[in-house]
Amino acid sequence: MEKGVFDDFKDVSRYIKIKKVVRGSIADELGIEAGDNLVKINGQTIKDFIDYKFLITDIYLEVEIIKEDGEYWVLEIDKDYDEDLGIEFDKIVFDGLKQCHNNCIFCFVKQTAPGSRNTLNIKDDDYRFSFFGGSYTTLTNLSAEEFDRIKRMHLSPLNISVHATDPEVRKRMLNNKKAGQILDQIKDLVEAGIELNTQVVLCPEINDGKCLEKTIRDLGEYIPQIKSLAIVPVGLTKYRDNLEELRSFNPKEAKELINMVKEWQNKFRREYNMSFVYLSDEFYLLADEDMPSSQFYDDFPQLENGIGMVRLLLDEFNSLKSQLPSSLNKNRKVSLVTSVLGAKSIKSIIDRLNQIINLDINIVEVENKYFGSEVTVTGLLTGEDILAKLTSVDDLGEITIIPEIVLNEDKLFLDNISWDEFVNKVPNLVVAVKNQAVDLVEKVLGKELGGGNNDKTYSCNCR
């Protein structure tokens, strides 16, 4: 090991801060510690976690480290090919987030309310988050070198925002002249062995109808390399001044869309034994249609996109029905917070639970005034709107249940109200519930299905 003094300590921020070192690992044995900075591996700078994982596969490594006190180390390491160093970081991108080069007509970032949580204002389009984190990328900001890197390093699967395969429609939607290349890019990636999940943000009278059918047909030609196509409705807030005029879907249009997509699903199931194209739960709720059965969601490839969540919840609840008590020992009143669409999605569950003697569940349906009444999903409810609704309820009962999805890992609502601030303004016990039937039932009953009390303090594992 070589040691020296790093004479540019003031600029150490350009290197990679180590968050954690696994006890007993190679890094731990060599004296690397949390707070140290990783500079290079084998003389190469490291742009992101992809580079890091690729570089540490060598059996001989020369690792350059800057200690917290400014001391410069060069560590020579002999190891097995698949042996990890035991270093963890707090981020996966080290050279800065790739910014979005589009000006999408439906961009949610441009519709956020003043004072919203910072993460709502980040306009990224980074293919690395598509590979690691499940977010979607449009591919319009990729250099030739980055595109080749995806193929060379086999960064698969990727999640691609397609929106339309018609070049002119896609260029209009993204306001980007490069957007029309999408089918050529997809062909290139598929031929390189990259698997893709795709999505369409559907806007009435723009990329629906025949345009959508072309998109489904074009992408369906690449099954099984393209694993799925999600169709989600455009989200519109009240903050759309000086933006292109768009509107939401109405129930009649949602029903027509469901029928059209069902024909494509049946076709793909006959030919490939998979539905391939999946509609957002919102369309079925808007049309007042039953959710498709679980087999139509296959292995739920678009669950992170909110597709199939209601079906999973309903199926899980059905499997728990036999464990439900016929009555409770004493009266218990519960207030359950949800959104306009959320109330529709859980109605059958709450109706069944309310058949339990001495149990009274009140659904507190919250209108989204923060973003506007057209925003009807639970995940975009704010602390302010929930509090306003709760204060109008005469008797909240023993417990108020809040869906976890409205909070991030820092326990913040979208309007930056903290969990502690929120619960201090609610007169009864407040708990958060996961999007799981077993957690919902246990929180409602106040005990685990196997016995025991379950009025727990807040623990968030939000997605």
N, C-alpha and C positions, 0 to 999 in steps of 0.2 A: 504493500500500500504506500502510495506517495501522498505526502501532505504538504500544504503550503498555505499562504495567506491570500485570500481573495481580495484584490485591491479595488473591486468595483461593487462593494456591498450595497451601495445605495441603489443599484440597478438590479438587485436580486429578484425583484418582482417579475422580471421577464422569464424566470425559470419556474420549475414546477414544484409547488409546495406539496410535501408529503403529509398526508392526513393521519395515516396510521401505519404502524409496522407490526406484522403478525408475530406474536411471541414464538420463539423457537425457529423462525424462518432464517433463510440465508442473510437477509438484510439485518435482522435482529442480531445474529451472531457476529456480524461485521461492524456493529455499532451505529448503524443508520437509525435515526430517531424521527418521530413525528415532529414536524417543524423544520426539518432539513429541506434543502432544495435539490432536486434532480436537474442536472445540467445537460448531460449527453450520455448516450450509450454507444460504445464502439465508435466514438467520434462523430456520431450523428445527432443532430437536434431532433427533438420529439414534438411533433405537431399536436398529437392527440393520443388517446388510449389505444387506438388501432396501431399506431407506430410503436408504442411501448410494448404491446403484446407480441408484435412481430419481431422486434429487436431482441427481446429476452428469450426467444426460442433457441438462439445460438448456445453452444455448449461452453464457449469461452466469451466472457464479457469484460469490457473495461468500462466501469461506471464512474462518472464524474459527479461528485456531490459537493454542495456548499453547506457546511454546518450552520446552525443558527448564529454562532459567534463569528461567522465569516471565514472560518478555516476551510480550505479547499482540499478535498480528498479525491484521489484516483484509486479505485478499488479494482483489483484483478480477480475475476471469479471463474472458477471451473465448476461446471454443474451438469446435471443430466439435461437432455434435450427438452423434456416436458416439465422441468422443475421450475416452479415459480419463485420469484424473489421475496414475496411476502410484503410488497409495498402497496398501499392503497392511497388513492387521491380523492379529493372532494369534487372533482369534475372530470369529464371525459374529453373535453376540448381544451387544449392548452394554448393555442395560437389565436384565440378569439372566435366568437360566433360568426358564422357566415350569414350575412344579412340578406333579407329578401330583396330581390331586384324587380319584383312585380308591383303592380298597383291594382290589385284585384278589385273588381266591382263589388264583391261581397265581403271584403276584408273586415274581420271582426275587430281588429286592433283599431281601425279608424272609427269604430262605433262605440268605443268604451267611454264610460262616464268619467268626468273629472274626479280624481281621488281614488280611482280603482287600484286594486292590488297591482304592484309593479309588473308581475309576470304577465298580466293581460296586455301590457304595452310593448312587449318584446316582439319585434317583427323579424323572426328568424326563418331561414329556409336552408337548414344545414343537413346535408345528406348523412352526416355522421350520427345525428340524432335519429334519423330514420333507421339506421342500422342498429344502433344500441338502444334507443329509447322508445321506439314505436311511433314516433311522430311522422308526419308526412312531408315530403319534399316535392317540388315541382320540376326540378332538374334544370331550370332556366338559368341558374347562376353558376353552373359548373364550367370550369375550364376544361380544355381537352386533356390536360394532365390529370385532373381530378376524375374525369370520366374513365380514363385508362386505369387509374388507381383502383376504382371500384371493381373493374373487371380483373385486374392483375391480382388483387388481394382477395378476390371473391367475397365481397361484402354482401352477403345474402342471408336472409331475404331483405329487400328494401320495400318501403311503403311509399307509393307514388301518388300524388294528387294529379289526376288526369283531367277531370271536369268535363272534357269533351275531346274526342279524337278528330273532329272536324277542325282543321288548322285555323280557319278564320274565326270560328266561334271561340276557340281556346285563346287566340291572340286577343280577341275583344275582352274576354273575361279576365285575363291576367294583365291586359294592357302591356304586353311585352312581345316584341317582334320575334323573339326566339321561341315563343311558346308553341308555334306551329310545328316544331320538329318532334313532337312527343312520340309519334308512332315509330319514327326512325330510331329514336333513342331506346324505346322499349324493345324493338327488334334486335338492336345491337346488344343490349343487356341480356336478353333471353338467349341469344346465340352464344353468349359468354358463360352461360350456365347460372345466371343470377335469377333467383325466384323473386316474384313481386306480389305484393298486395296493393290494390288500387282503390281509389275513392273518387266519387263525384259529389261535389256540392251542387245540389240541384236548384236552379232558379227558374221560376215559371216564365214561359215564353222566351227563354234564352237557350238553355241547353237541355230542355225536356223534349217530349214528343219524339219526332223522327230523329232529331239530333241524339237523344239518349239511346234510341234503338241502334243507331249506327255505332255509338260508343260501346254498347254491350256486345254487339256483333264483332266489332274490331278486336276488342280485348279478349273475347271468348275464343278467338282463333289461336291464342297462345296458352290455352289450358294444356297441361297442368303447370307450366312454368309461371303463368299468372295464376295465383292460388285463389284469389277472391276479388270481388268488386263490391264496395260499399256505396250505397246511395243515401246521402243525408240531406235534409232540407236546409236551405239557406237560413241563417240566423240573422234577424234584423232587430236592432234596438231603436230607441227613439232619437238617438244621436246620429242622424243621417243628413244633416245640413250640407249642401254643396256636394253630395254624393249622388251617383247614378240612381235613378228611380227604380226601385225593386219592390216586389210584394211577396207575401207569404203564400203558401198553398192553402186552398180551402178544402173542406171535407170532401166535396164532390171530386175535385182533382186528385186528392189523395186516394180515393177509392178507385178511380180510373188507373192511376199509377200502379196500385197494388195488383189489379187485374192484368195489366200489361206485363209487369215483371213476373207474375205467376206463370204466364205462358213461356217466358224465357227460362224460368227455373225448371219447369217441366221438361223443356227441350234439353237443357244441360243435364238433367238427371237421367234422361233416357240415353244420352250419348256418353256422359262421363261419370254417371252415378254421383253427382254432386250438384248443388243448387248454383254455385259459383257467384251469383249476384244476390245481394242481400239488402233489404230496405231497413232504414232506421226505424226503431220502435215508434218514433214520433208519428210516422205516417199511419200506422195501424191505430194508434190512439186517436189521432185526428179524424180518421175515417170511421171510428167506432167499430173497428173490425177486430176479430179475435187474432191473437198472435199465432203465427205458424207453429206447428208442432216442432219439437226439438230436433227431429231428424232433418228438417229443412234447413237447419242452421249448421248441419254437418258437425265439424269439430269447433264451431264458434270462432272462426278465424278473425272476425271483426268485433270481438267483444270489447276491446279497448276503444273502439269507435262508438260504443254504446249500443251495438246491434246484438240483440238477443238477451239483453240483461233482464227484461221483463219475463221472457219465457223461462230463463233459468230460475228466477225468483219464484214464479208460479209453480214450477216443477218441484223445486226444493220444498216449498210449503206443502204441496200435496203429499210429499213423502213423510211429512211430520204430523199429518192430521191424526194419525192413530195414537200419537203421544200426548195429544191435547187433553187437558182435564175437562170434565163436564161442568165443573164449578170451582170457584175459589172460596176459601174459608171466610173471607171478609170482603166487603166492597172495595173495589179498586178502580179509580178513574184515571185514564191516561190521555194526554194530548199528544197527537202525532203530527208533526210539521211536515208538509210536503208542498209541491207546486200544483199548478192546474192539471198538467198531464200526469204528474206523479199520483195525484188523487185517483185518477181513472185507472192507473196501472195497478194499484193495490186495493181497489175497492172490494174485489171478491175475497181477498185475504182478510180484510178488516171485517167484512160482513160475517165471515165464518168465525172469527175470534170473538165477535160481539154476541155470538150464541152461547158463549160460556157464561154461566150464571154468576152474578156479582162482578162481572167485568164490563166496563163501559169505556170504549175507545172513541175519542172525538178526533176526527181528522181536521186539522187546522190548515186549510188550503190558503196559501199565500200568493197573492198577485204580485208580479214583479213590477214595482213602480220605479225601481232604480234604473233598470235598462228599458222598461216599457212593457206594456201588456202583451205584446206579440212574443215576448220571450217567456215560454211556458215550461221550460225544463227545470228540474230540481237543482241541478248542478250550478245554475247561475242565480240562485237566490242569494240575497245579501243579509247580513246581520240586521241592518236598519229596517228592511221590509219585514223580516221575521218578528223583530221586537214590536214593531207597530201593530202587527196582526195579533200577537200574543196579548198585548195590553188591552185589546178590545174584547177579549174572551173573559166572561165573568168568572168561570170556575175552570181552572186548568187541571184540577185534580192533584194527585200525589206526584206525578212525574210528567215532564215534557221531554219528548224524544225528538232529536234533531238528526237528519241524515248526515252522515260523515262527509259525504261528497261535497258539501258546501264549504268545507275547510281544507286548508293546505297543511303540510307537515309542521308549519310554524303556528298552527291553531289560529289562523287568520281567515275571516270571511273575505269575500271579494271586495268589500268596501273598506277593508283594513280594520274592521272591528275585531278585537281579540276575543278569544274564548272566555277569558276571565272577566273581561268587561261585559260580555254578553250574559253570562250566567248570574252575575251580580245584579242584573236588571230584571231577572225572571223570578217570580215569587216562590216557585217550587223547585224541586230537584230537577236538574237538566242532565241528560245523558245523550251521547252520540251513538248512532246505530250504523253498522255496516250494511252494504247492499246484499245482505244474506238473510234468508228466511229464518234460520235458526237464531241469529242474533236479534232479529226483530221480535220473534215470539218470546225469547227469554227476557228481553227488556220490557215487553208489554206485560208479561206475567209476573215479573219481578223475581224470577227464579230460573235456574237452569232446568232444562227439561228432565235432567236426571236428578234434580233436587238442589237446594241451596239458593241463597240470595244472589240476585244478579243486578241490583241497582248500583252499578259500578261508577267510579269517577271516570272522567274523560280519558280515553286512549285512542289516538287517531292513527290510522294506517291508510290515509287517503290515496287514491290513485291520481 
